[in-house]
Amino acid sequence: MSLRDDRPSGDRSASSNTIPAFSGERRRDEEHGAGSSVHQVYHGPPPQYGGPPVDPWDSGPMLPSLNFREVLTILRRNAWLMVLTTAIGTGIALYVASQEVPEYRGRATLRMEDARRALAGQFDGGYVDWVMWRTNPLLTESVILKENREVGAAVVERLGLRVQIRSEGFTWNSLTDVSVALDAEADSLTLHFLKDGFAAVGSTDRVESAYGVPIELEGVRFTVPAQPAVRQASLRVVSTNAAIASVLDPLKASARENTNLMDLDYRTTDARLAQLVVNAVAEEFQAYNFNRHRQISVQRRAFIEEQIRQMGSLLGDAYRAVSDFRRDRQMYGQLTDPSERQSSLHALSARRDELISQRETTQALIEAARFKADDSEDWLWSVMTAPGVNSNPIVAGLFSEIEGYRGEREQAVAGEWGTWSEHPDVQRLDGLIATAEARLLEALNHHVGGLDAQISALDGIHARNLENIQEVADAEMEETWLQHEISTIRNIVDQLRAEYQRARISEAVEMPQFVIMNLQAGQGSPLGTQERQTVMLGILLGFLLGGGGALARETLNTSIRRRDEIEAIFGVPGLGVIPRLDKVTAGSDRGFLGISGRKSGSGHSRSLDLVTTGDLLSSGSEAYRVLRTNLIFSHAVRRLKTLLVTSPSPAEGKSTTAANLAVAIAQQGMRVALIDCDLRRARLHTLFGMTKHPGLTEFLIRSHSLNEVMQETSVPGLYLIPSGAMPPNPSDLLGIDLMRELLEKLPQKFDFVILDSPPLLTASDATILGLQVDGTLLVVRAGKTERGTAQHAMHQLTTVGGRVVGVVLNDPDQKVAESYYYYNSYYYSSPASRGRPFVESDIV
């Protein structure tokens, strides 16, 4: 079988291997219809297809991160998940809100004041609590109250809170005089209310009583004053620790800023209980604080008493030490004044100096006696006038004796009648004078010796005085230290006695530190429930969980999602991005030349997926025209005549892409042959509303001619070869020589031949056909096609030498903005642009 061309020369020029020149109308169509999207055409250098195999597990370069617009797209795509989680959250919130019980709040206010110190006055003014001084006392007391189990235990015992009500409609208004024995064990009590009385049933006993009469059962004593509105109620006896926790856990104690007020807040589901507990807490804390401070005063007084006793003992020991010291040192009375001792020392020094001067003078007179002349009157007068010498009685006596002898001698020799010097009487007087002078000189020597003795004695006295002064100084220092110790102990004792007096006065003051300002006057004020807030929170949490789940679902999804992943994953250009197709009716007024609702010979309507004939102004139609333009003008596919359209896996839109691409190329005024090579699951005949038989299978088994199997579609210039019957061995059938001959002959009669094949990874048909065509167009679906699967399909095709010219992405994450263009209906109606119908004479 051979093909021939009977068209005129004008038409035959389009059968060459190169793409024919378009008419002016077709150029205007390209400039007007596809020009606005020409930025999507791949303008890079031609990729080296058929090069080294691509690693199917290589994820390629790092993909771009999500932006805000993509996040919104993800949320919109997973709206079902967000609606589901929001509905679940809202339902849970409604259920929780329906189970909420209204709360009631009881409030009391305490004022902290120093009434004890105000009453004690100056007697309590010296005590300072330095720990409280460095902190906020009101805040400290609020923390003490919140953690004070002693106060909690007092409230539990006072109100009988070991008994807890476990029935709705029965409140603390229905119970009075509740008390629980310390040895009462945890148990449950059931109350049955009748008209004339009630019965209380425990684990081991049963008691009946009239209303208003107290009863006691298993350590629990209470009174039911009147018949309640319920017929039965349950009471639970809990442990003391649990009861204390039920008081302290809901309790809040807060200090008002810049005041001395502390607010108590207690919340519970029983209005009466809120009032009882908060008032009891205020009163018990006031009593606790009063007792605590009174106990501190008692302990302080006892401590001071003990200190006074110890200090008194120490003072007695100090007095005894002074007495023993004086007795040992033989110090009776006041010691000598230091100034007096100093004057005595100065007097001794002056006396010694005086004696030394006298000795030197006397010694000089003795030395002068050796050189005196015969007339010794001057020397004698020197002796008598010398300081200290004239006071010597011996010297004075001898001087008087010598003066007497000299006077007798002068009388004897004086006058006219005086005797001569050799007179025996004169000689006798001279001898007496000489003897007296000798004795005077000897007396002077003895005087010097006496002066030496006095000087030596003074030296001894001076030394002894110095020694005594040192001893006295030491004694005085020791005595001064003992006296200082006595004074110190006495001062301490005096201070302790003063503090003792203050402590006694403070102990005697009966005033609490906290004064109750306000108590809860009536039952606790209702707070209502948080139903609205709970529902809103449930909606918000459900929405957030849904959004988080959607993002997590998309993050864990390894499928292709965005257009910018194409080249990073496959290494080939992304030739088209097809948005999600909106279904149109068969009679749409935006159809092509009014043929969108055309019936086929079989009576079946055209499929709604054929958007290029159903809605020319939609974004889907524009996307297929962009794909057509990219295929025709791309440098990488410039000599493309036969094109295989396939996908890695099923349901990725390859058949829809092949059909719409064929229509778009035919609308450009080119003759297009569309072959359904998916012999297993053929679909193209359904898209065009045509019959499946006879088809490619019948042609390949030579039961029908090409003219019999090729059908003209409603789109001018587009011819379809359906799949035909399903053969037992599709792969073998597609690999025969007749199939290769068909693909060699059809490009001579048609401007473009498009083949739709099974997915690459489900059958080998696409791989076999990929070796027989000029190029393969790979179709993937966003959110469905896995990256590894797509790369594996790419690797499978390129390994055997197949040429992938590009990839088409269906349903991307980012919705393609719709661009509506207004076309003249006659724009596509030029007969010259439609080509000539296929006739049987083309087949030889």
C-alpha positions in Angstrom: 0.0 0.0 0.0 1.3 3.4 -0.9 0.1 7.0 -0.4 -0.1 9.6 -3.1 -0.9 13.3 -3.2 -3.5 14.5 -5.7 -3.8 17.9 -4.3 -3.0 21.1 -6.3 0.5 22.4 -6.2 -0.6 25.1 -3.8 -1.7 22.4 -1.4 1.2 20.1 -2.1 3.6 22.6 -0.9 2.4 21.9 2.6 3.5 18.3 2.4 7.2 19.0 2.6 9.1 18.1 5.7 9.2 21.7 6.9 6.2 23.6 8.3 4.5 25.6 5.5 4.2 29.3 5.6 0.9 30.4 7.1 -1.6 32.7 5.4 -2.0 36.2 6.5 -5.2 35.2 8.4 -3.2 32.5 10.2 -0.4 34.9 11.1 -3.0 37.3 12.5 -4.4 34.4 14.6 -1.0 33.6 16.0 -0.2 37.3 16.7 -3.6 37.9 18.3 -4.5 34.6 19.9 -1.2 33.4 21.1 0.9 36.5 21.2 -0.2 37.4 24.7 1.2 34.1 26.0 4.3 34.0 24.0 6.4 34.3 27.2 5.7 30.7 27.9 7.5 29.6 24.7 10.8 27.8 25.5 13.5 30.1 24.1 16.6 28.4 25.5 19.1 26.4 23.6 17.9 23.1 22.2 18.2 20.5 24.8 20.3 17.5 24.0 17.6 14.8 23.9 18.8 11.3 23.6 21.8 12.1 25.8 22.9 10.3 29.0 20.0 8.6 30.8 18.3 10.6 33.6 18.4 9.1 37.1 14.8 8.4 37.9 15.4 9.0 41.7 17.3 12.3 41.2 15.0 15.1 42.4 17.0 17.6 40.5 17.7 21.1 41.8 16.0 22.3 44.9 12.5 23.3 44.1 11.1 26.7 45.0 9.4 27.1 48.4 5.7 27.8 48.8 4.5 31.3 48.7 1.3 32.8 50.0 -0.5 32.3 46.8 0.5 28.7 46.6 -0.6 28.2 50.2 -4.0 29.6 49.3 -4.2 27.2 46.3 -3.3 24.2 48.5 -6.0 25.2 51.0 -8.5 25.6 48.2 -7.6 22.2 46.8 -7.9 20.6 50.3 -11.1 22.5 51.2 -12.8 19.2 51.9 -10.3 18.4 54.6 -10.6 21.9 56.2 -14.4 21.6 56.1 -14.2 18.2 57.7 -11.8 19.2 60.5 -13.8 22.4 61.1 -17.0 20.5 61.4 -15.4 18.0 63.7 -13.9 20.8 65.9 -17.3 22.6 66.0 -19.1 19.4 67.0 -16.6 18.6 69.7 -16.9 22.3 70.9 -20.7 22.1 70.9 -20.6 18.9 72.9 -18.1 20.3 75.4 -20.2 23.5 75.7 -23.3 21.4 76.4 -21.5 19.7 79.2 -20.4 22.9 80.9 -22.0 23.7 84.2 -22.5 27.4 85.2 -20.0 28.7 87.6 -20.6 31.1 90.6 -18.0 33.4 92.1 -17.7 34.4 95.8 -15.5 37.4 96.6 -14.2 38.8 99.9 -11.7 41.6 100.6 -9.1 41.9 103.4 -7.2 45.0 104.4 -3.7 44.6 105.8 -3.0 47.1 108.6 -0.5 47.4 111.5 -3.1 47.7 114.3 -0.8 45.9 116.7 2.0 48.4 116.3 -0.5 51.3 116.3 -1.8 50.1 119.7 1.6 49.3 121.2 2.9 52.7 120.1 6.6 53.4 120.8 6.9 50.1 122.7 6.6 48.1 119.4 8.5 50.6 117.2 11.9 49.0 117.4 11.1 45.7 115.8 11.8 45.4 112.1 11.2 42.3 110.0 13.9 42.7 107.4 12.6 39.9 105.2 9.2 41.7 104.9 10.9 45.0 104.6 12.7 43.9 101.4 9.6 42.3 99.8 5.9 43.2 99.2 4.2 41.9 102.4 0.8 41.9 100.9 2.0 39.8 97.9 3.8 37.5 100.3 0.7 37.0 102.3 -1.4 36.3 99.2 1.0 33.5 98.2 1.0 32.2 101.8 -2.8 32.0 101.7 -2.9 30.2 98.3 -0.5 27.5 99.6 -1.7 27.4 103.2 -3.0 23.9 103.9 -3.7 24.9 107.5 -6.2 27.4 106.5 -7.6 25.0 103.9 -8.0 22.3 106.6 -9.7 24.7 109.0 -12.2 25.6 106.2 -12.8 22.0 105.4 -13.5 21.1 109.1 -15.6 24.2 109.6 -17.9 23.6 106.6 -17.7 19.8 106.5 -16.3 20.0 103.0 -15.2 16.3 103.1 -18.8 15.8 102.0 -19.2 16.6 98.3 -22.5 16.7 96.5 -22.6 14.5 93.3 -26.2 15.1 92.1 -27.7 17.9 89.9 -30.5 19.9 91.5 -29.3 19.2 95.1 -27.0 22.0 96.4 -25.6 23.2 99.6 -28.8 25.2 100.2 -30.3 21.8 101.0 -27.7 20.9 103.7 -26.9 22.5 107.0 -24.7 21.8 110.0 -22.4 19.5 108.0 -19.5 17.9 109.9 -17.3 14.9 109.3 -15.4 12.9 111.9 -11.7 12.7 111.6 -11.7 8.9 111.3 -14.5 8.8 108.7 -13.4 6.8 105.7 -14.1 7.7 102.1 -17.6 6.4 101.2 -20.7 7.2 99.3 -24.1 8.1 100.8 -27.4 8.1 99.1 -30.3 10.2 100.2 -33.9 9.3 99.4 -36.4 12.2 99.9 -40.0 11.6 100.8 -42.8 13.9 101.7 -42.5 13.4 105.5 -38.8 12.8 105.8 -35.8 11.2 104.2 -33.6 8.2 104.4 -29.8 8.2 104.3 -28.2 4.9 103.1 -24.5 4.2 103.6 -22.4 1.2 102.8 -23.2 -0.5 106.1 -26.1 1.4 107.7 -29.4 3.2 107.0 -30.9 6.1 108.9 -34.3 7.7 108.5 -35.1 11.2 109.8 -37.6 14.0 109.5 -36.6 17.2 107.8 -34.8 19.7 110.1 -33.6 17.0 112.4 -29.8 16.3 112.3 -28.7 12.8 111.6 -25.3 11.0 111.8 -24.3 8.2 109.5 -20.9 6.5 109.3 -19.1 9.6 110.8 -21.0 12.2 108.8 -23.4 14.5 110.6 -25.8 16.9 108.7 -29.3 18.3 108.6 -31.7 18.5 105.7 -33.9 21.5 106.6 -36.6 20.9 104.0 -37.6 18.6 101.2 -35.5 19.4 98.1 -36.7 19.4 94.5 -35.1 16.1 93.7 -36.2 12.7 94.9 -32.7 11.3 95.4 -29.2 12.7 95.9 -25.7 11.3 96.2 -23.1 12.4 98.6 -19.4 11.5 98.5 -17.1 11.5 101.5 -13.6 12.3 100.2 -10.2 12.4 102.0 -9.0 15.4 103.8 -6.3 16.1 101.2 -8.9 16.0 98.4 -11.2 18.4 100.3 -8.3 20.8 101.0 -7.4 20.7 97.3 -11.0 21.5 96.4 -10.7 24.7 98.5 -7.3 25.9 97.6 -7.1 25.0 93.9 -10.0 27.3 92.7 -9.1 30.0 95.2 -7.3 33.1 94.0 -5.7 35.7 96.2 -4.5 38.9 94.6 -3.2 42.1 96.0 -4.6 45.3 94.6 -1.8 47.5 93.1 -0.8 50.5 95.2 -3.2 49.6 98.1 -3.1 47.5 101.2 -6.1 45.4 100.0 -6.2 41.7 99.1 -9.1 40.2 97.2 -10.2 36.6 97.6 -11.9 34.9 94.7 -13.5 31.5 94.8 -15.3 29.8 91.9 -17.5 26.7 92.0 -20.7 25.3 90.4 -22.7 25.8 93.6 -23.8 29.4 94.4 -24.2 28.7 98.1 -20.9 26.9 98.4 -19.1 29.8 96.7 -20.4 32.1 99.5 -19.6 29.7 102.3 -16.1 28.9 101.2 -14.9 32.4 100.4 -16.2 33.8 103.7 -14.8 31.0 105.7 -11.4 31.4 104.0 -11.3 35.1 104.8 -12.2 34.5 108.5 -9.9 31.5 108.9 -7.0 33.3 107.3 -7.6 36.3 109.6 -7.5 34.0 112.6 -4.5 32.1 111.3 -2.6 35.4 110.7 -3.5 36.6 114.2 -2.4 33.4 115.9 0.8 33.3 113.9 1.7 36.8 114.9 0.7 36.2 118.5 2.8 33.1 118.5 5.7 35.1 117.2 5.2 37.6 120.0 5.2 34.8 122.6 8.3 33.2 121.2 9.9 36.6 121.1 9.1 37.3 124.7 10.4 33.9 125.8 13.6 34.4 123.8 14.2 37.8 125.3 13.7 36.4 128.8 16.3 33.7 128.2 18.7 36.3 126.8 18.2 38.5 129.9 18.9 35.6 132.1 22.1 34.8 130.2 23.2 38.4 130.1 22.6 38.8 133.9 24.9 35.8 134.5 27.5 37.3 132.3 27.3 40.7 134.1 27.8 39.0 137.5 30.9 37.2 136.1 32.3 40.5 134.9 31.8 42.2 138.3 33.5 39.3 140.0 36.4 39.5 137.6 37.0 43.2 138.5 36.9 42.4 142.2 39.4 39.6 141.8 41.6 41.8 139.7 41.8 44.6 142.4 42.4 42.1 145.1 45.2 40.4 143.2 46.8 43.7 142.4 46.2 45.1 145.9 44.4 48.1 144.3 42.1 49.7 146.8 40.4 52.8 145.8 41.3 55.0 142.9 44.8 54.6 141.4 47.2 57.6 141.3 46.5 60.3 138.9 48.7 60.0 135.8 49.5 63.7 135.9 50.6 63.4 139.5 52.9 60.5 138.5 54.3 62.6 135.8 55.0 65.6 138.1 56.8 63.3 140.5 59.1 62.0 137.8 59.8 65.6 136.7 60.6 66.6 140.4 63.0 63.6 140.7 64.7 64.6 137.5 65.1 68.2 138.7 66.4 67.2 142.1 68.9 64.9 140.5 70.0 67.7 138.2 70.4 70.0 141.2 72.5 67.5 143.1 74.7 66.9 140.1 75.2 70.7 139.9 76.1 70.9 143.6 78.5 68.0 143.3 80.2 69.6 140.3 80.4 72.9 142.3 81.8 71.2 145.4 84.2 69.2 143.3 85.4 72.5 141.7 86.0 74.0 145.2 88.0 71.0 146.2 90.1 71.3 143.1 90.5 75.1 143.8 91.7 74.4 147.3 94.9 72.9 145.9 95.9 76.1 144.1 94.6 78.7 146.6 97.1 81.3 148.0 98.0 81.7 151.5 95.1 84.1 151.8 92.2 81.7 151.5 89.5 84.1 152.5 88.2 84.3 148.9 88.1 80.5 148.6 86.3 80.2 151.9 83.7 82.7 150.8 83.3 80.7 147.6 82.7 77.6 149.7 80.1 79.3 151.7 78.3 80.9 148.8 78.2 77.6 146.7 74.6 76.3 146.3 73.9 73.3 148.5 77.3 73.6 150.3 76.3 76.3 152.6 73.4 74.2 153.8 75.8 71.6 155.0 76.0 72.1 158.9 79.5 70.6 159.2 80.8 72.9 156.4 79.0 75.8 158.0 80.4 75.0 161.5 83.9 74.7 160.2 83.5 77.9 158.2 82.4 79.7 161.4 85.3 78.1 163.3 87.8 79.3 160.7 86.2 82.7 160.7 86.6 82.9 164.5 90.2 81.9 164.3 90.8 84.4 161.6 89.2 87.1 163.7 91.3 86.3 166.7 94.5 86.3 164.6 93.6 89.6 163.0 93.0 91.1 166.4 96.3 89.7 167.7 98.4 91.2 164.9 96.4 94.3 164.3 97.3 97.8 165.6 100.2 99.4 167.0 100.3 97.0 169.8 99.8 93.9 167.8 102.0 90.9 168.0 104.2 89.6 165.3 103.5 86.6 163.2 106.0 84.4 164.9 104.3 85.0 168.1 103.3 81.8 169.7 99.7 82.9 169.9 99.7 83.8 166.3 101.4 80.6 165.4 98.8 78.7 167.4 95.9 80.5 165.6 97.5 79.8 162.2 97.8 76.1 163.2 94.2 76.1 164.3 93.1 77.8 161.0 95.1 75.3 158.9 93.6 72.4 160.8 90.1 73.8 160.4 90.7 74.3 156.7 91.9 70.8 156.4 88.9 69.6 158.1 86.7 71.9 155.9 88.3 70.3 152.8 87.6 66.9 154.2 84.1 67.9 154.9 83.7 69.0 151.3 84.9 65.6 150.1 82.4 64.0 152.4 79.8 66.4 151.0 80.6 65.2 147.5 80.2 61.6 148.6 76.9 62.5 150.1 75.8 64.1 146.9 76.9 61.0 145.0 74.8 58.9 147.4 71.8 61.1 146.9 72.2 61.0 143.1 72.4 57.3 143.2 69.4 57.1 145.5 67.4 59.4 143.1 68.4 57.2 140.2 67.0 54.2 142.0 63.8 56.0 142.9 63.4 57.1 139.3 63.8 53.6 138.1 61.4 52.3 140.6 58.9 55.0 139.7 59.1 54.1 136.0 58.5 50.4 136.8 55.6 51.3 139.0 54.2 53.5 136.3 54.3 50.6 133.8 52.6 48.3 136.2 50.0 50.9 137.0 49.4 51.4 133.3 48.9 47.7 132.6 46.6 47.4 135.6 44.6 50.4 134.5 44.3 49.0 131.0 43.1 45.6 132.3 40.7 47.3 134.7 39.5 49.6 131.9 38.7 46.5 129.7 36.9 44.8 132.6 34.9 48.0 133.2 34.1 48.2 129.5 32.9 44.6 129.4 30.7 45.4 132.4 29.3 48.5 130.6 28.6 46.6 127.4 26.8 43.8 129.2 24.9 46.3 131.2 23.8 48.1 128.0 22.7 44.8 126.5 20.7 43.9 129.5 19.1 47.3 129.5 18.1 46.9 125.8 16.8 43.4 126.4 14.7 44.7 129.3 13.3 47.3 127.0 12.6 44.7 124.3 11.1 42.5 126.9 8.7 45.2 127.8 7.8 45.7 124.2 7.3 42.0 123.7 5.0 41.8 126.7 2.9 44.7 125.4 2.8 43.3 121.8 1.8 39.9 123.2 -1.0 41.6 125.2 -2.5 43.3 122.1 -5.5 41.4 120.8 -5.6 42.9 117.3 -5.3 40.9 114.0 -3.0 42.1 111.2 -5.8 41.6 108.6 -9.2 43.3 108.9 -12.1 41.9 106.9 -13.4 44.7 104.6 -16.1 42.8 102.7 -17.6 39.3 102.8 -19.8 37.7 100.2 -23.2 39.0 101.3 -25.4 36.5 99.4 -24.9 33.5 97.2 -22.1 33.6 94.7 -22.7 35.8 91.6 -23.2 33.8 88.4 -20.5 33.8 85.8 -22.4 31.8 83.2 -20.6 29.4 80.8 -18.1 29.9 78.1 -20.3 28.3 75.4 -19.7 31.0 72.7 -15.9 31.1 73.4 -15.8 27.3 73.4 -17.6 27.0 70.0 -15.4 29.7 68.5 -12.3 28.0 69.8 -13.5 24.7 68.4 -14.1 26.3 65.0 -10.7 28.0 65.0 -8.9 24.9 66.1 -10.7 22.8 63.5 -9.8 25.3 60.8 -6.1 25.5 61.9 -5.9 21.7 62.1 -7.4 21.4 58.7 -5.0 24.0 57.3 -2.1 22.3 59.0 -3.3 18.9 57.7 -3.6 20.3 54.2 -0.1 21.7 54.2 1.3 18.5 55.8 -0.6 16.4 53.2 0.9 18.5 50.4 4.4 18.5 52.0 4.3 14.7 52.2 3.0 14.4 48.7 5.9 13.7 46.3 3.9 14.4 43.2 4.5 17.2 40.8 2.6 20.2 41.8 3.8 23.4 40.1 4.9 24.5 36.7 8.4 25.5 37.8 9.2 21.9 38.7 9.0 20.6 35.2 12.5 21.6 33.9 14.0 20.8 37.3 12.7 17.3 37.3 12.8 16.3 33.6 15.5 18.5 32.1 13.2 19.3 29.2 11.1 22.4 28.6 7.6 22.7 29.9 5.7 23.4 26.7 2.3 23.9 28.2 0.3 24.4 31.4 -3.3 23.3 31.1 -5.6 24.5 33.9 -8.5 22.4 35.2 -11.0 22.2 32.4 -14.5 23.6 33.1 -17.2 21.4 31.5 -19.3 23.1 28.9 -22.6 22.1 27.4 -22.8 20.8 23.9 -24.8 23.7 22.7 -22.5 26.5 24.1 -22.8 29.7 22.1 -19.0 30.0 22.4 -18.4 26.9 20.3 -16.4 26.9 17.1 -18.5 28.0 14.1 -21.5 26.5 15.7 -20.3 23.0 15.4 -19.9 22.3 19.1 -23.2 20.7 19.3 -22.9 18.7 16.1 -24.0 15.0 16.1 -21.8 12.3 14.7 -23.0 9.6 12.6 -23.5 7.3 15.5 -25.7 9.9 17.2 -23.4 10.5 20.2 -22.6 14.0 21.3 -19.1 15.3 21.3 -17.3 14.9 24.7 -17.3 17.9 27.0 -13.5 17.5 27.5 -12.9 18.8 24.0 -12.7 22.4 25.3 -11.0 23.7 22.1 -14.3 23.3 20.3 -16.7 23.9 23.1 -15.3 27.1 24.7 -12.8 29.0 22.5 -12.6 31.9 25.0 -11.8 29.8 28.0 -8.4 29.7 29.7 -8.2 25.9 28.7 -8.6 26.7 25.0 -6.0 29.4 25.3 -3.6 27.0 27.1 -3.9 24.5 24.2 -3.2 27.2 21.7 -0.1 28.2 23.6 1.0 24.6 23.6 0.4 24.5 19.8 2.4 27.7 19.4 5.3 26.4 21.6 5.4 23.1 19.6 5.4 24.9 16.2 7.9 27.7 17.0 10.2 26.0 19.6 13.8 25.7 18.4 13.9 22.2 19.9 11.0 20.9 17.8 11.2 22.9 14.6 11.3 19.9 12.3 8.6 18.0 14.2 6.0 16.1 12.0 5.0 13.1 14.0 4.3 13.5 17.7 3.6 10.9 20.3 1.5 12.0 23.3 1.8 9.8 26.3 2.0 9.9 30.1 3.8 8.0 32.9 0.6 6.6 34.4 -3.1 6.4 33.6 -5.6 9.2 34.2 -3.1 12.0 33.6 -4.9 13.6 30.7 -2.9 12.4 27.7 -5.9 11.6 25.5 -7.6 14.9 26.3 -4.3 16.7 25.6 -3.8 14.8 22.3 -7.3 15.6 21.1 -7.3 19.3 22.1 -3.8 19.8 20.7 -4.9 18.2 17.4 -8.0 20.5 17.3 -5.8 23.6 18.1 -3.4 22.8 15.3 -6.2 22.1 12.8 -7.8 25.4 13.8 -4.5 27.0 12.7 -5.3 25.9 9.1 -3.2 22.7 9.1 -4.1 19.2 8.1 -3.8 17.0 11.2 -4.1 13.2 11.5 -4.9 12.0 15.0 -4.3 8.3 15.7 -5.6 6.4 18.7 -2.8 4.0 19.4 -4.1 3.1 22.9 -5.5 -0.2 21.7 -6.3 -1.3 25.3 -8.3 1.7 26.5 -9.2 3.8 23.5 -10.9 7.1 24.2 -10.4 9.4 21.3 -13.5 8.2 19.4 -15.6 9.0 22.5 -14.1 12.6 22.7 -15.1 13.3 19.1 -18.4 11.3 19.3 -17.3 8.9 16.6 -17.3 5.1 16.1 -14.5 2.9 17.3 -14.6 0.4 14.5 -13.0 0.0 12.1 -9.8 1.5 13.3 -6.0 1.1 13.6 -6.2 -2.5 14.6 -8.2 -3.4 11.4 -5.7 -1.4 9.3 -2.7 -3.2 10.8 -4.2 -6.6 10.3 -5.0 -5.5 6.7 -8.7 -6.1 7.0 -9.5 -2.5 6.1 -7.8 0.1 4.1 -6.6 3.5 5.4 -9.5 5.2 3.7 -11.9 3.0 5.6 -10.4 3.5 9.0 -9.7 7.3 8.8 -12.7 9.4 9.8 -13.2 13.1 9.2 -14.1 14.9 12.4 -16.3 18.0 12.9 -13.1 20.1 13.0 -12.1 21.1 9.5 -8.7 19.6 8.6 -8.7 17.1 11.5 -8.9 13.4 10.8 -9.1 10.6 13.3 -8.0 7.0 13.1 -9.7 5.3 16.1 -8.2 2.3 17.8 -10.4 -0.3 16.5 -10.8 -3.7 18.1 -8.5 -4.7 21.0 -5.9 -7.2 19.7 -4.4 -9.9 21.9 -0.9 -8.5 21.5 -1.1 -4.7 21.1 2.7 -4.2 21.6 3.6 -6.6 18.8 1.0 -5.2 16.5 2.3 -1.6 16.9 5.8 -2.7 16.1 5.2 -4.2 12.7 6.6 -2.7 9.5 3.1 -1.6 8.4 2.9 0.7 11.4 6.3 2.2 10.6 5.3 2.6 7.0 2.1 4.4 8.0 4.1 6.8 10.1 6.4 7.5 7.2 3.6 8.1 4.6 1.1 10.1 6.7 3.5 13.1 7.1 3.6 13.4 3.4 -0.1 14.0 3.2 -0.6 15.8 6.6 1.1 18.7 8.2 1.0 17.1 11.6 0.5 13.5 12.9 -0.4 13.0 16.5 -0.5 9.6 18.2 -2.2 8.9 21.5 -0.6 5.9 23.2 -1.0 3.9 26.5 1.0 5.2 29.5 4.7 4.4 29.5 4.8 2.5 32.8 1.7 0.3 32.1 2.7 -1.1 28.7 5.6 -1.0 26.3 3.4 0.4 23.5 4.6 4.0 24.0 8.2 3.0 24.1 7.8 1.2 20.8 6.0 4.1 19.2 8.5 6.6 20.6 11.2 5.1 18.4 9.1 5.6 15.3 8.1 9.3 15.8 9.9 12.6 15.6 9.2 13.4 19.2 7.3 12.6 22.3 5.1 14.9 24.4 4.9 13.7 28.0 1.7 14.6 29.9 1.7 14.8 33.7 -1.1 15.7 36.1 -0.3 18.0 39.1 -0.9 16.4 42.4 -1.1 12.9 40.9 2.1 12.2 39.0 4.9 11.2 41.4 8.3 12.7 40.7 10.0 9.3 40.8 7.4 7.8 38.5 7.7 10.6 36.0 11.5 10.4 36.0 11.4 6.6 35.6 9.1 7.0 32.6 11.4 9.6 31.2 14.4 7.3 31.7 12.6 4.4 30.2 11.9 6.4 27.0 15.3 8.1 26.6 17.2 4.9 27.3 16.0 3.2 24.1 16.6 6.4 22.1 13.3 8.1 22.3 13.1 11.9 22.0 11.1 13.8 24.5 10.4 17.3 23.1 8.6 18.7 26.2 6.2 18.2 29.1 2.6 19.3 29.5 1.3 19.9 33.1 -2.4 19.4 33.7 -4.2 21.0 36.7 -1.3 22.9 38.2 -1.4 24.2 41.8 -1.6 27.8 40.6 -4.7 28.4 38.6 -3.9 29.9 35.2 -5.6 33.3 34.9 -8.2 33.2 32.3 -7.6 35.4 29.3 -10.6 36.0 27.2 -10.1 37.1 23.6 -12.8 38.1 21.3 -12.6 36.6 17.9 -14.5 37.2 14.7 -16.5 34.1 13.8 -15.2 34.5 10.2 -11.6 34.6 11.5 -11.5 30.8 11.3 -13.9 30.4 8.3 -11.4 31.0 5.5 -11.6 28.1 3.2 -8.0 28.4 2.3 -7.1 27.9 5.9 -9.1 24.8 6.4 -7.3 22.5 4.0 -8.9 19.9 1.8 -10.9 16.9 3.1 -9.2 13.5 2.9 -10.5 11.4 0.0 -10.0 7.8 -0.9 -8.0 8.7 -4.0 -5.1 9.6 -1.6 -4.6 5.9 -1.0 -2.7 3.9 -3.6 
